[in-house]
Amino acid sequence: MPSSPPPTPLPRARLRRGAWVLYDLANTVYAATLTFLFTPFAKTALGNDLRLIGITSLASMLVAGLLAPVFGVLIDQTTRTSRYLVIATLLCIAALAGFAVDGGPAWLLACFFVANVTYNLGLLFYNALLTAVAEPGREGRLSGLGTGIGYFGTILVLVLLLDLAVPTTTKFVVAALLFLVAALPCLVLVRDQRPPRATAAGQAWRQAFRQLHTTLRELPQHRSLLWFLLGNFCLVDVLNTAILYFADFTVTVFQPATTAGTALLFGQSCSSDGLLKLIGLLLNGMALVFGIVQGRWTDRAPLAVLRASAVALLLALVGGTLFGGNSVLGYALTLGVCGAFGLSGVWTAGRKMVVLLAPKERIGEVFGLYSITVKLSVLGSAIYGFVEFHAGAKPAMLAQAVQLLIALACLAMVRMPRDEPVTPS
C-alpha cells in the first residue's frame, strides 16, 4: 500500500489555499462575461432571438453532465485531478478568446458550446480539490471564502470591461487573459493529496464506468444524498438561468423607464447601462460579503444555509418580477440583496454537503454526481428563452419559481449524517 504524503508545511498550505480560492475568482470572470458581455452580444448577432443561446446552453450542459460523473470516478481511480483541471481550464480560456473571432453565428455558438463544456468540467475538478487544501471541519469556511472572493471576478468585469472603450470582441480577449492570470496559481500549486495510482488509462476508464454503474444503482438506498442531489438540481437550475439572462432581463424590464428618464434611485435618474452596472455591483458585492460570512455558519449547519438560500432566491425572483421596471430601489433590495444571499449560499453549502456525504476515498465520485445536478440543470435557461420570446421577460422570470418550490420540498427530506465531524473552534 503506498504511503500517505507528508503533511504540507503551514506557509505552503496557506499559499495553496489562497491559490485554490483565487481560482474561484478566475472562473467567475467567465460567468460574468457570459452575463454582461456575451448574452447581449450574441442576442444582437443572432437577430434578437435568445432561443439559440438557450438551446446551445442546454446542449453544452447535457454533454458536461454526461461526462462529469465519469470524470468524477476517474479522478478517484487516477488521482490526476490537477492535470484534468489544467486541460479543462486552458480549453475554456481558448474558447472564450474565440468569441472575438468574426466567424459568424455558427462559430460563435460553437465557441460558446466548447467554453461551457470545459468550464463546467473544470468546476468538477476544482471542487474535488477542496479536501486537498482545506483543514478537516473547515471546508465550509474555505468554500465560503472562495465563493465570496469569486464574486470579485464579476466586479472586475463590471468595472474594468463593461465601460472599456474598445469593441466587445476585444473585451472577450481581455476577459480570457484575466481568467488565465487568476487561474495560474491554482494550476501550478494545488495538487490532489491522495497517493498517486499507477492505473493504465484504459483500465481506469473501464473501472470508472463500472463504479459509476454501481453507484447509480445503489443511489436510491442513500436517501439523503438522493434528495440533496435532486434539490440541488432545482436550485442550480435557477442560478444557471440567472447567470445567463440577468443582464438582458434587467435592461429589458427597465427599458421604458430608462428611456423616459423615470428610473429613479434617491431622486437620480439612471441610464440603462448605469442601472445594469449598479445592480450588478450590488448583487456581486453583497455575494462577496455573504460568501465570506456564510462560511462559518456552513461548517455548523450546511443544510440550514442551503434551505435559507432557496427561500432567498424565491424572494429575489418574486421581487425582481414585482419591482422590475417599476422601482429601482425595490428591485435592488429584492433581486440584488436576496439574490446575492441565495447565489453565495448555494455554492458554499453545496460543496460542504458533498464533503459530509461522500466517503473520503470517493470524493471525486460524489462530486461527479453533484456535478450532474449542476451541469444538467439547464431546463430553466431553455424555458426562459422560449417564454421570453413568446410572452416577455417577466413571465419568463416568474416561471423559475416552480424549480425553487420543488427544491425546498426536496431539501426538507434531507437528514444529515450522525457522524458529522465537529468543527474546530
C-alpha positions as a Markdown table, in Angstrom:
| # | Residue | x | y | z |
|---|---|---|---|---|
| 1 | Met | 0.0 | 0.0 | 0.0 |
| 2 | Pro | 1.5 | 3.4 | -0.9 |
| 3 | Ser | 2.4 | 5.6 | 2.0 |
| 4 | Ser | 0.5 | 8.9 | 2.5 |
| 5 | Pro | 2.3 | 12.1 | 1.5 |
| 6 | Pro | 3.9 | 14.0 | 4.4 |
| 7 | Pro | 2.0 | 16.9 | 5.9 |
| 8 | Thr | 2.3 | 20.1 | 3.9 |
| 9 | Pro | 4.3 | 22.8 | 5.7 |
| 10 | Leu | 2.0 | 25.6 | 7.1 |
| 11 | Pro | 3.2 | 28.5 | 4.9 |
| 12 | Arg | 2.9 | 26.4 | 1.8 |
| 13 | Ala | -0.5 | 25.1 | 2.9 |
| 14 | Arg | -1.7 | 28.7 | 3.2 |
| 15 | Leu | -0.3 | 29.5 | -0.2 |
| 16 | Arg | -2.2 | 26.5 | -1.7 |
| 17 | Arg | -5.4 | 27.6 | 0.0 |
| 18 | Gly | -5.0 | 31.1 | -1.4 |
| 19 | Ala | -4.4 | 29.7 | -4.9 |
| 20 | Trp | -7.5 | 27.5 | -4.6 |
| 21 | Val | -9.6 | 30.5 | -3.6 |
| 22 | Leu | -8.2 | 32.6 | -6.4 |
| 23 | Tyr | -9.4 | 30.1 | -9.0 |
| 24 | Asp | -13.0 | 30.8 | -7.8 |
| 25 | Leu | -12.3 | 34.4 | -8.9 |
| 26 | Ala | -11.0 | 33.2 | -12.2 |
| 27 | Asn | -14.0 | 31.1 | -13.2 |
| 28 | Thr | -16.4 | 33.8 | -12.1 |
| 29 | Val | -14.8 | 36.1 | -14.7 |
| 30 | Tyr | -16.1 | 33.6 | -17.3 |
| 31 | Ala | -19.6 | 33.5 | -15.8 |
| 32 | Ala | -19.7 | 37.3 | -15.6 |
| 33 | Thr | -18.5 | 37.6 | -19.2 |
| 34 | Leu | -21.4 | 35.4 | -20.2 |
| 35 | Thr | -23.9 | 37.5 | -18.3 |
| 36 | Phe | -22.8 | 41.1 | -19.1 |
| 37 | Leu | -21.0 | 40.7 | -22.4 |
| 38 | Phe | -21.7 | 37.5 | -24.3 |
| 39 | Thr | -25.5 | 37.3 | -24.0 |
| 40 | Pro | -26.3 | 40.9 | -25.2 |
| 41 | Phe | -23.6 | 40.5 | -27.9 |
| 42 | Ala | -24.9 | 37.1 | -29.1 |
| 43 | Lys | -28.5 | 38.2 | -28.9 |
| 44 | Thr | -27.7 | 41.0 | -31.4 |
| 45 | Ala | -25.6 | 38.7 | -33.6 |
| 46 | Leu | -28.5 | 36.2 | -33.7 |
| 47 | Gly | -31.2 | 38.7 | -34.6 |
| 48 | Asn | -32.6 | 39.3 | -31.0 |
| 49 | Asp | -33.5 | 35.7 | -30.6 |
| 50 | Leu | -32.5 | 34.1 | -27.3 |
| 51 | Arg | -33.7 | 30.6 | -28.3 |
| 52 | Leu | -30.4 | 29.6 | -30.0 |
| 53 | Ile | -28.4 | 30.7 | -26.9 |
| 54 | Gly | -30.7 | 28.7 | -24.7 |
| 55 | Ile | -30.6 | 25.6 | -26.9 |
| 56 | Thr | -26.7 | 25.7 | -27.1 |
| 57 | Ser | -26.5 | 26.2 | -23.3 |
| 58 | Leu | -28.8 | 23.2 | -22.9 |
| 59 | Ala | -26.7 | 21.0 | -25.3 |
| 60 | Ser | -23.4 | 22.0 | -23.7 |
| 61 | Met | -24.7 | 21.3 | -20.2 |
| 62 | Leu | -26.0 | 17.9 | -21.2 |
| 63 | Val | -22.6 | 16.9 | -22.6 |
| 64 | Ala | -20.9 | 18.2 | -19.5 |
| 65 | Gly | -23.4 | 16.5 | -17.3 |
| 66 | Leu | -22.9 | 13.1 | -19.0 |
| 67 | Leu | -19.1 | 13.4 | -18.8 |
| 68 | Ala | -18.9 | 14.8 | -15.2 |
| 69 | Pro | -19.8 | 11.6 | -13.3 |
| 70 | Val | -17.4 | 9.5 | -15.4 |
| 71 | Phe | -14.6 | 12.0 | -14.8 |
| 72 | Gly | -15.6 | 12.1 | -11.1 |
| 73 | Val | -14.9 | 8.4 | -10.8 |
| 74 | Leu | -11.9 | 8.6 | -13.0 |
| 75 | Ile | -10.1 | 11.2 | -10.7 |
| 76 | Asp | -10.6 | 8.8 | -7.8 |
| 77 | Gln | -9.1 | 6.0 | -9.9 |
| 78 | Thr | -6.1 | 8.0 | -11.1 |
| 79 | Thr | -5.8 | 11.0 | -8.6 |
| 80 | Arg | -4.9 | 13.1 | -11.6 |
| 81 | Thr | -7.4 | 15.8 | -10.7 |
| 82 | Ser | -4.9 | 18.7 | -11.1 |
| 83 | Arg | -3.9 | 17.6 | -14.6 |
| 84 | Tyr | -7.5 | 17.4 | -15.8 |
| 85 | Leu | -8.1 | 20.9 | -14.3 |
| 86 | Val | -5.3 | 22.4 | -16.3 |
| 87 | Ile | -6.6 | 20.9 | -19.6 |
| 88 | Ala | -10.2 | 22.0 | -19.0 |
| 89 | Thr | -9.2 | 25.5 | -17.9 |
| 90 | Leu | -6.9 | 26.1 | -20.9 |
| 91 | Leu | -9.5 | 24.9 | -23.4 |
| 92 | Cys | -12.2 | 27.1 | -21.8 |
| 93 | Ile | -9.9 | 30.2 | -22.0 |
| 94 | Ala | -9.1 | 29.5 | -25.6 |
| 95 | Ala | -12.8 | 29.2 | -26.5 |
| 96 | Leu | -13.6 | 32.4 | -24.5 |
| 97 | Ala | -11.0 | 34.2 | -26.6 |
| 98 | Gly | -12.6 | 32.6 | -29.7 |
| 99 | Phe | -15.7 | 34.8 | -29.1 |
| 100 | Ala | -13.6 | 37.6 | -30.5 |
| 101 | Val | -13.2 | 35.9 | -33.9 |
| 102 | Asp | -15.7 | 37.1 | -36.6 |
| 103 | Gly | -16.7 | 33.7 | -37.8 |
| 104 | Gly | -20.5 | 34.1 | -38.0 |
| 105 | Pro | -23.3 | 32.8 | -35.7 |
| 106 | Ala | -22.2 | 29.1 | -36.1 |
| 107 | Trp | -18.6 | 29.9 | -34.9 |
| 108 | Leu | -19.9 | 32.0 | -32.0 |
| 109 | Leu | -22.3 | 29.3 | -30.8 |
| 110 | Ala | -19.6 | 26.6 | -31.3 |
| 111 | Cys | -17.1 | 28.5 | -29.1 |
| 112 | Phe | -19.9 | 29.0 | -26.5 |
| 113 | Phe | -20.5 | 25.3 | -26.5 |
| 114 | Val | -16.9 | 24.3 | -26.0 |
| 115 | Ala | -16.3 | 27.0 | -23.4 |
| 116 | Asn | -19.4 | 26.0 | -21.4 |
| 117 | Val | -18.5 | 22.3 | -21.5 |
| 118 | Thr | -14.9 | 22.8 | -20.4 |
| 119 | Tyr | -15.8 | 25.5 | -17.9 |
| 120 | Asn | -18.2 | 23.1 | -16.1 |
| 121 | Leu | -15.9 | 20.1 | -16.2 |
| 122 | Gly | -13.2 | 22.4 | -14.7 |
| 123 | Leu | -15.6 | 23.2 | -11.8 |
| 124 | Leu | -15.8 | 19.4 | -11.1 |
| 125 | Phe | -12.0 | 19.1 | -10.8 |
| 126 | Tyr | -11.7 | 22.3 | -8.9 |
| 127 | Asn | -14.4 | 21.4 | -6.3 |
| 128 | Ala | -12.8 | 17.9 | -5.9 |
| 129 | Leu | -9.6 | 19.6 | -4.8 |
| 130 | Leu | -11.4 | 21.3 | -1.8 |
| 131 | Thr | -10.4 | 18.5 | 0.6 |
| 132 | Ala | -6.8 | 18.7 | -0.7 |
| 133 | Val | -6.4 | 22.3 | 0.7 |
| 134 | Ala | -9.0 | 22.7 | 3.5 |
| 135 | Glu | -8.4 | 21.6 | 7.1 |
| 136 | Pro | -10.9 | 18.9 | 8.2 |
| 137 | Gly | -14.0 | 20.5 | 9.5 |
| 138 | Arg | -13.2 | 23.9 | 7.9 |
| 139 | Glu | -14.3 | 23.1 | 4.4 |
| 140 | Gly | -17.3 | 25.4 | 4.7 |
| 141 | Arg | -15.1 | 28.4 | 5.6 |
| 142 | Leu | -12.8 | 27.9 | 2.7 |
| 143 | Ser | -15.7 | 27.2 | 0.3 |
| 144 | Gly | -17.4 | 30.4 | 1.5 |
| 145 | Leu | -14.2 | 32.4 | 1.1 |
| 146 | Gly | -13.8 | 31.1 | -2.4 |
| 147 | Thr | -17.4 | 31.9 | -3.2 |
| 148 | Gly | -17.1 | 35.4 | -1.8 |
| 149 | Ile | -13.8 | 36.2 | -3.5 |
| 150 | Gly | -15.1 | 34.6 | -6.6 |
| 151 | Tyr | -17.8 | 37.3 | -7.0 |
| 152 | Phe | -15.0 | 39.9 | -7.1 |
| 153 | Gly | -14.4 | 38.5 | -10.6 |
| 154 | Thr | -17.8 | 39.8 | -11.6 |
| 155 | Ile | -17.0 | 43.2 | -10.1 |
| 156 | Leu | -13.8 | 43.2 | -12.2 |
| 157 | Val | -15.8 | 42.6 | -15.4 |
| 158 | Leu | -18.3 | 45.3 | -14.5 |
| 159 | Val | -15.6 | 47.9 | -13.5 |
| 160 | Leu | -12.8 | 47.1 | -16.0 |
| 161 | Leu | -14.6 | 45.7 | -19.0 |
| 162 | Leu | -18.2 | 46.9 | -19.3 |
| 163 | Asp | -17.2 | 50.6 | -19.9 |
| 164 | Leu | -13.9 | 49.9 | -21.6 |
| 165 | Ala | -13.7 | 52.0 | -24.7 |
| 166 | Val | -12.9 | 49.0 | -27.0 |
| 167 | Pro | -15.0 | 46.7 | -29.2 |
| 168 | Thr | -16.8 | 43.9 | -27.4 |
| 169 | Thr | -14.7 | 41.4 | -29.3 |
| 170 | Thr | -11.6 | 42.9 | -27.7 |
| 171 | Lys | -13.2 | 42.7 | -24.3 |
| 172 | Phe | -13.5 | 38.9 | -24.7 |
| 173 | Val | -9.8 | 38.7 | -25.2 |
| 174 | Val | -9.2 | 40.8 | -22.1 |
| 175 | Ala | -11.6 | 38.5 | -20.1 |
| 176 | Ala | -9.7 | 35.4 | -21.3 |
| 177 | Leu | -6.4 | 37.0 | -20.1 |
| 178 | Leu | -8.0 | 37.8 | -16.7 |
| 179 | Phe | -9.2 | 34.2 | -16.4 |
| 180 | Leu | -5.7 | 32.9 | -17.2 |
| 181 | Val | -3.9 | 35.2 | -14.8 |
| 182 | Ala | -6.2 | 34.4 | -11.8 |
| 183 | Ala | -6.2 | 30.6 | -12.5 |
| 184 | Leu | -2.5 | 30.1 | -12.9 |
| 185 | Pro | -1.6 | 29.9 | -9.1 |
| 186 | Cys | -4.1 | 27.1 | -8.6 |
| 187 | Leu | -3.0 | 25.3 | -11.8 |
| 188 | Val | 0.6 | 25.4 | -10.6 |
| 189 | Leu | 0.4 | 25.0 | -6.8 |
| 190 | Val | -2.6 | 22.8 | -6.0 |
| 191 | Arg | -2.4 | 19.0 | -6.3 |
| 192 | Asp | -4.5 | 16.1 | -5.2 |
| 193 | Gln | -3.1 | 15.0 | -1.9 |
| 194 | Arg | -4.2 | 11.4 | -2.2 |
| 195 | Pro | -1.5 | 8.8 | -3.1 |
| 196 | Pro | -0.8 | 8.6 | -6.8 |
| 197 | Arg | -2.2 | 5.5 | -8.5 |
| 198 | Ala | -0.4 | 4.0 | -11.5 |
| 199 | Thr | -3.5 | 2.9 | -13.3 |
| 200 | Ala | -3.4 | 2.4 | -17.0 |
| 201 | Ala | -5.7 | 4.8 | -18.9 |
| 202 | Gly | -7.9 | 2.1 | -20.5 |
| 203 | Gln | -8.2 | 0.2 | -17.2 |
| 204 | Ala | -9.1 | 3.5 | -15.4 |
| 205 | Trp | -11.9 | 4.3 | -17.8 |
| 206 | Arg | -13.3 | 0.8 | -17.6 |
| 207 | Gln | -13.2 | 0.9 | -13.8 |
| 208 | Ala | -14.8 | 4.3 | -13.9 |
| 209 | Phe | -17.8 | 3.1 | -15.9 |
| 210 | Arg | -18.2 | 0.0 | -13.7 |
| 211 | Gln | -18.1 | 2.0 | -10.5 |
| 212 | Leu | -20.5 | 4.7 | -11.8 |
| 213 | His | -23.0 | 2.0 | -12.8 |
| 214 | Thr | -22.8 | 0.5 | -9.3 |
| 215 | Thr | -23.2 | 3.9 | -7.6 |
| 216 | Leu | -26.2 | 4.9 | -9.7 |
| 217 | Arg | -27.8 | 1.6 | -9.0 |
| 218 | Glu | -27.3 | 2.0 | -5.2 |
| 219 | Leu | -28.2 | 5.7 | -5.1 |
| 220 | Pro | -31.8 | 5.2 | -4.0 |
| 221 | Gln | -30.5 | 3.4 | -0.9 |
| 222 | His | -28.8 | 6.7 | 0.2 |
| 223 | Arg | -32.0 | 8.7 | 0.6 |
| 224 | Ser | -30.5 | 11.9 | 2.0 |
| 225 | Leu | -27.9 | 12.1 | -0.8 |
| 226 | Leu | -30.5 | 11.5 | -3.4 |
| 227 | Trp | -32.8 | 14.2 | -2.0 |
| 228 | Phe | -29.9 | 16.6 | -1.8 |
| 229 | Leu | -28.9 | 16.0 | -5.4 |
| 230 | Leu | -32.5 | 16.5 | -6.6 |
| 231 | Gly | -32.9 | 19.7 | -4.5 |
| 232 | Asn | -29.5 | 21.0 | -5.7 |
| 233 | Phe | -30.6 | 20.3 | -9.3 |
| 234 | Cys | -33.5 | 22.6 | -9.0 |
| 235 | Leu | -31.6 | 25.3 | -7.1 |
| 236 | Val | -28.8 | 25.5 | -9.6 |
| 237 | Asp | -31.3 | 25.4 | -12.5 |
| 238 | Val | -32.4 | 28.8 | -11.3 |
| 239 | Leu | -28.8 | 30.0 | -10.8 |
| 240 | Asn | -27.8 | 29.0 | -14.3 |
| 241 | Thr | -30.7 | 30.9 | -15.7 |
| 242 | Ala | -29.9 | 34.0 | -13.6 |
| 243 | Ile | -26.2 | 33.9 | -14.8 |
| 244 | Leu | -27.2 | 33.7 | -18.4 |
| 245 | Tyr | -30.1 | 36.2 | -18.5 |
| 246 | Phe | -29.7 | 38.6 | -15.6 |
| 247 | Ala | -28.3 | 41.5 | -17.7 |
| 248 | Asp | -30.8 | 41.0 | -20.5 |
| 249 | Phe | -33.7 | 40.8 | -18.0 |
| 250 | Thr | -32.6 | 44.0 | -16.2 |
| 251 | Val | -32.2 | 46.0 | -19.4 |
| 252 | Thr | -35.4 | 44.8 | -20.9 |
| 253 | Val | -37.8 | 45.4 | -18.0 |
| 254 | Phe | -36.4 | 48.8 | -17.2 |
| 255 | Gln | -36.0 | 50.0 | -20.8 |
| 256 | Pro | -39.3 | 52.1 | -20.9 |
| 257 | Ala | -38.3 | 53.8 | -17.6 |
| 258 | Thr | -34.7 | 54.4 | -18.5 |
| 259 | Thr | -35.7 | 55.8 | -21.9 |
| 260 | Ala | -38.3 | 58.1 | -20.3 |
| 261 | Gly | -36.0 | 59.2 | -17.5 |
| 262 | Thr | -38.3 | 57.8 | -14.8 |
| 263 | Ala | -35.9 | 55.1 | -13.5 |
| 264 | Leu | -35.1 | 56.9 | -10.3 |
| 265 | Leu | -32.9 | 56.0 | -7.3 |
| 266 | Phe | -32.9 | 58.5 | -4.5 |
| 267 | Gly | -34.2 | 61.1 | -6.9 |
| 268 | Gln | -31.4 | 60.5 | -9.5 |
| 269 | Ser | -32.3 | 59.2 | -13.0 |
| 270 | Cys | -30.5 | 56.0 | -14.1 |
| 271 | Ser | -29.5 | 55.2 | -17.6 |
| 272 | Ser | -29.8 | 51.6 | -18.9 |
| 273 | Asp | -26.0 | 50.9 | -18.7 |
| 274 | Gly | -25.8 | 52.8 | -15.4 |
| 275 | Leu | -28.6 | 50.8 | -13.8 |
| 276 | Leu | -27.2 | 47.5 | -15.0 |
| 277 | Lys | -23.8 | 48.3 | -13.5 |
| 278 | Leu | -25.4 | 49.5 | -10.3 |
| 279 | Ile | -27.5 | 46.3 | -9.7 |
| 280 | Gly | -24.6 | 44.1 | -10.9 |
| 281 | Leu | -22.2 | 45.7 | -8.4 |
| 282 | Leu | -24.7 | 45.5 | -5.6 |
| 283 | Leu | -25.5 | 41.8 | -6.3 |
| 284 | Asn | -21.9 | 40.7 | -6.6 |
| 285 | Gly | -20.6 | 43.0 | -3.8 |
| 286 | Met | -23.2 | 41.5 | -1.4 |
| 287 | Ala | -22.5 | 38.0 | -2.7 |
| 288 | Leu | -18.8 | 38.6 | -1.8 |
| 289 | Val | -19.8 | 39.6 | 1.7 |
| 290 | Phe | -22.3 | 36.8 | 2.2 |
| 291 | Gly | -20.0 | 34.2 | 0.9 |
| 292 | Ile | -17.3 | 35.0 | 3.5 |
| 293 | Val | -19.9 | 35.4 | 6.3 |
| 294 | Gln | -21.7 | 32.2 | 5.4 |
| 295 | Gly | -18.6 | 30.0 | 5.6 |
| 296 | Arg | -18.5 | 29.6 | 9.4 |
| 297 | Trp | -22.3 | 29.0 | 9.5 |
| 298 | Thr | -21.9 | 26.5 | 6.7 |
| 299 | Asp | -19.4 | 24.5 | 8.8 |
| 300 | Arg | -22.0 | 24.2 | 11.6 |
| 301 | Ala | -25.3 | 23.8 | 9.6 |
| 302 | Pro | -24.8 | 23.5 | 5.9 |
| 303 | Leu | -28.3 | 22.2 | 5.3 |
| 304 | Ala | -29.8 | 25.3 | 7.0 |
| 305 | Val | -27.7 | 27.5 | 4.8 |
| 306 | Leu | -29.0 | 25.7 | 1.7 |
| 307 | Arg | -32.6 | 25.9 | 2.8 |
| 308 | Ala | -32.3 | 29.6 | 3.6 |
| 309 | Ser | -30.6 | 30.2 | 0.2 |
| 310 | Ala | -33.6 | 28.6 | -1.5 |
| 311 | Val | -36.0 | 30.9 | 0.3 |
| 312 | Ala | -33.8 | 33.9 | -0.5 |
| 313 | Leu | -33.8 | 33.0 | -4.2 |
| 314 | Leu | -37.6 | 32.8 | -4.2 |
| 315 | Leu | -37.9 | 36.2 | -2.6 |
| 316 | Ala | -35.4 | 37.5 | -5.2 |
| 317 | Leu | -37.5 | 36.0 | -8.0 |
| 318 | Val | -40.8 | 37.4 | -6.9 |
| 319 | Gly | -39.2 | 40.8 | -6.0 |
| 320 | Gly | -37.5 | 41.1 | -9.4 |
| 321 | Thr | -40.7 | 40.4 | -11.2 |
| 322 | Leu | -42.8 | 42.7 | -9.0 |
| 323 | Phe | -40.4 | 45.7 | -8.9 |
| 324 | Gly | -38.7 | 45.2 | -12.3 |
| 325 | Gly | -39.4 | 48.3 | -14.4 |
| 326 | Asn | -41.3 | 49.9 | -11.5 |
| 327 | Ser | -38.9 | 50.6 | -8.6 |
| 328 | Val | -35.1 | 50.6 | -8.8 |
| 329 | Leu | -34.8 | 50.5 | -5.0 |
| 330 | Gly | -37.3 | 47.6 | -4.6 |
| 331 | Tyr | -35.5 | 45.8 | -7.4 |
| 332 | Ala | -32.1 | 46.3 | -5.8 |
| 333 | Leu | -33.3 | 45.2 | -2.3 |
| 334 | Thr | -35.0 | 42.1 | -3.5 |
| 335 | Leu | -33.3 | 40.7 | -6.6 |
| 336 | Gly | -30.0 | 42.3 | -5.6 |
| 337 | Val | -29.6 | 41.5 | -1.9 |
| 338 | Cys | -31.8 | 38.4 | -1.6 |
| 339 | Gly | -30.3 | 37.1 | -4.9 |
| 340 | Ala | -26.8 | 37.6 | -3.6 |
| 341 | Phe | -27.6 | 35.6 | -0.4 |
| 342 | Gly | -29.0 | 32.7 | -2.4 |
| 343 | Leu | -26.2 | 32.7 | -5.0 |
| 344 | Ser | -23.4 | 32.6 | -2.4 |
| 345 | Gly | -25.2 | 30.2 | -0.1 |
| 346 | Val | -26.0 | 27.5 | -2.7 |
| 347 | Trp | -22.3 | 27.2 | -3.9 |
| 348 | Thr | -20.9 | 27.5 | -0.4 |
| 349 | Ala | -23.2 | 25.0 | 1.4 |
| 350 | Gly | -23.4 | 22.7 | -1.6 |
| 351 | Arg | -19.7 | 21.9 | -1.6 |
| 352 | Lys | -19.7 | 21.3 | 2.1 |
| 353 | Met | -22.7 | 18.9 | 1.8 |
| 354 | Val | -20.8 | 16.8 | -0.7 |
| 355 | Val | -17.8 | 16.6 | 1.7 |
| 356 | Leu | -20.0 | 15.4 | 4.5 |
| 357 | Leu | -22.0 | 12.9 | 2.4 |
| 358 | Ala | -19.0 | 11.4 | 0.5 |
| 359 | Pro | -16.5 | 8.8 | 1.7 |
| 360 | Lys | -13.0 | 10.4 | 1.5 |
| 361 | Glu | -11.8 | 7.8 | -1.0 |
| 362 | Arg | -14.8 | 8.5 | -3.2 |
| 363 | Ile | -14.9 | 12.3 | -3.0 |
| 364 | Gly | -14.4 | 12.7 | -6.8 |
| 365 | Glu | -17.2 | 10.2 | -7.5 |
| 366 | Val | -19.7 | 12.1 | -5.3 |
| 367 | Phe | -18.6 | 15.4 | -6.7 |
| 368 | Gly | -19.3 | 13.9 | -10.1 |
| 369 | Leu | -22.8 | 13.1 | -9.1 |
| 370 | Tyr | -23.1 | 16.6 | -7.6 |
| 371 | Ser | -21.9 | 17.9 | -11.0 |
| 372 | Ile | -24.7 | 16.2 | -12.8 |
| 373 | Thr | -27.1 | 18.4 | -10.8 |
| 374 | Val | -25.1 | 21.4 | -11.8 |
| 375 | Lys | -24.5 | 20.6 | -15.4 |
| 376 | Leu | -27.9 | 19.2 | -16.3 |
| 377 | Ser | -29.8 | 21.9 | -14.5 |
| 378 | Val | -30.4 | 23.9 | -17.7 |
| 379 | Leu | -34.1 | 23.4 | -18.2 |
| 380 | Gly | -34.7 | 26.9 | -16.7 |
| 381 | Ser | -32.5 | 28.6 | -19.2 |
| 382 | Ala | -34.2 | 26.9 | -22.1 |
| 383 | Ile | -37.6 | 27.6 | -20.7 |
| 384 | Tyr | -36.7 | 31.2 | -20.1 |
| 385 | Gly | -35.6 | 31.7 | -23.7 |
| 386 | Phe | -38.8 | 30.3 | -25.1 |
| 387 | Val | -41.2 | 32.0 | -22.7 |
| 388 | Glu | -39.3 | 35.3 | -23.1 |
| 389 | Phe | -39.7 | 35.1 | -26.9 |
| 390 | His | -43.4 | 34.4 | -26.7 |
| 391 | Ala | -44.6 | 36.1 | -23.6 |
| 392 | Gly | -42.0 | 38.6 | -22.4 |
| 393 | Ala | -39.2 | 38.8 | -19.7 |
| 394 | Lys | -41.4 | 38.9 | -16.6 |
| 395 | Pro | -43.4 | 35.7 | -17.2 |
| 396 | Ala | -40.1 | 34.0 | -18.1 |
| 397 | Met | -38.6 | 35.1 | -14.8 |
| 398 | Leu | -41.6 | 34.0 | -12.8 |
| 399 | Ala | -41.6 | 30.6 | -14.5 |
| 400 | Gln | -38.5 | 29.8 | -12.5 |
| 401 | Ala | -40.4 | 29.7 | -9.2 |
| 402 | Val | -41.6 | 26.1 | -9.8 |
| 403 | Gln | -38.0 | 24.8 | -9.5 |
| 404 | Leu | -37.4 | 26.7 | -6.3 |
| 405 | Leu | -40.5 | 25.2 | -4.7 |
| 406 | Ile | -39.5 | 21.7 | -5.7 |
| 407 | Ala | -36.0 | 22.4 | -4.3 |
| 408 | Leu | -37.4 | 23.3 | -0.9 |
| 409 | Ala | -39.6 | 20.2 | -0.8 |
| 410 | Cys | -36.5 | 18.0 | -1.6 |
| 411 | Leu | -34.3 | 19.7 | 1.0 |
| 412 | Ala | -37.0 | 19.1 | 3.6 |
| 413 | Met | -36.4 | 15.4 | 3.2 |
| 414 | Val | -32.6 | 15.6 | 3.7 |
| 415 | Arg | -31.2 | 14.3 | 7.0 |
| 416 | Met | -27.6 | 15.0 | 7.9 |
| 417 | Pro | -25.3 | 12.0 | 8.9 |
| 418 | Arg | -24.9 | 11.5 | 12.6 |
| 419 | Asp | -21.1 | 11.2 | 12.3 |
| 420 | Glu | -20.8 | 14.7 | 11.0 |
| 421 | Pro | -17.3 | 16.0 | 12.1 |
| 422 | Val | -17.0 | 18.5 | 14.8 |
| 423 | Thr | -15.9 | 21.9 | 13.5 |
| 424 | Pro | -12.7 | 23.1 | 15.1 |
| 425 | Ser | -13.1 | 26.2 | 17.2 |
